[in-house]
Amino acid sequence: MNGLAPYAAFFMRLAVGGVFLRHGIAKFQDGIPALAGFLHSIHVPFASIFAVVLIAVETVGAACVLLGIFTRFWAACMAVEMVVAILAVKVPQRGSFELEGLLLAGAITLVALGDGPLSVAIGLKRRG
């Protein structure tokens, strides 16, 4: 293993967290009713509740991933979200899912790698 390998989690956190955060902010700005309406149109039950959950994962979760706090938990949530997005939205519409596939792979990688050495969580552990 080369000397940079331990820092792979940092770069993956920046990529995955950054993309999720950008999309989460857009959903937040559009508002819960707009996202809930879309979810309702694809027959998701409890669309308003799921809209809040999606926005939370894509904003709060993405911010945590970027900082390296509870990375495995939030990355697992992101992976589940991408599986659902691919199966419930992209496949039925025969759309391309390259972005969702890459985000799924990145999220799974973060579940495996965790926070990495360049994270707020590691800094807090060192102080404690």
ZAMARGU-4260 file (C-alpha; in steps of 0.2 Angstrom, whole numbers, plus 5000, padded with zeros to 4 digits):
<rodrens>
0) 5000/5000/5000 | 5007/5017/4996 | 5008/5032/5008 | 4993/5040/5001 | 4981/5026/5003
5) 4975/5031/5020 | 4969/5048/5013 | 4958/5040/5000 | 4943/5042/5012 | 4946/5061/5013
10) 4945/5063/4994 | 4930/5051/4993 | 4921/5061/5007 | 4924/5077/4997 | 4917/5070/4981
15) 4902/5061/4988 | 4898/5073/5001 | 4900/5088/4989 | 4888/5081/4976 | 4875/5076/4989
20) 4876/5093/4997 | 4874/5102/4981 | 4858/5092/4977 | 4852/5093/4995 | 4853/5112/4995
25) 4843/5112/4978 | 4830/5101/4985 | 4829/5112/5001 | 4827/5128/4990 | 4814/5120/4980
30) 4805/5116/4996 | 4797/5100/5004 | 4781/5102/4994 | 4789/5101/4977 | 4799/5086/4982
35) 4784/5078/4990 | 4774/5081/4975 | 4787/5072/4964 | 4788/5057/4976 | 4769/5056/4976
40) 4770/5056/4957 | 4781/5040/4957 | 4769/5032/4970 | 4780/5034/4986 | 4769/5032/5001
45) 4771/5045/5015 | 4779/5057/5002 | 4780/5072/5014 | 4790/5061/5027 | 4802/5054/5014
50) 4805/5072/5007 | 4811/5078/5024 | 4822/5062/5026 | 4829/5064/5008 | 4833/5083/5012
55) 4841/5078/5029 | 4852/5065/5021 | 4857/5076/5007 | 4861/5091/5018 | 4865/5086/5036
60) 4872/5070/5031 | 4882/5077/5017 | 4889/5090/5029 | 4894/5077/5041 | 4902/5066/5027
65) 4912/5081/5022 | 4918/5084/5039 | 4921/5066/5043 | 4908/5064/5057 | 4897/5048/5058
70) 4903/5045/5040 | 4899/5026/5039 | 4881/5030/5045 | 4877/5044/5033 | 4886/5035/5019
75) 4875/5020/5022 | 4859/5031/5021 | 4866/5038/5005 | 4869/5021/4997 | 4851/5016/5001
80) 4845/5032/4994 | 4854/5029/4978 | 4848/5011/4976 | 4830/5017/4978 | 4833/5032/4966
85) 4840/5019/4953 | 4826/5006/4955 | 4811/5018/4958 | 4815/5032/4946 | 4829/5029/4934
90) 4825/5011/4928 | 4807/5013/4926 | 4810/5029/4916 | 4823/5020/4906 | 4835/5034/4911
95) 4853/5034/4913 | 4860/5032/4930 | 4878/5035/4929 | 4878/5048/4942 | 4868/5038/4954
100) 4879/5023/4951 | 4895/5032/4955 | 4887/5040/4970 | 4881/5022/4976 | 4899/5016/4973
105) 4906/5031/4982 | 4894/5029/4997 | 4898/5010/4998 | 4917/5014/4998 | 4914/5026/5012
110) 4905/5013/5022 | 4920/5002/5020 | 4933/5016/5024 | 4925/5026/5037 | 4931/5044/5042
115) 4949/5042/5037 | 4963/5051/5046 | 4959/5068/5040 | 4942/5071/5049 | 4934/5080/5063
120) 4930/5063/5071 | 4948/5058/5072 | 4953/5075/5079 | 4940/5073/5093 | 4946/5055/5097
125) 4964/5061/5098 | 4959/5075/5111 | 4948/5063/5121
</rodrens>
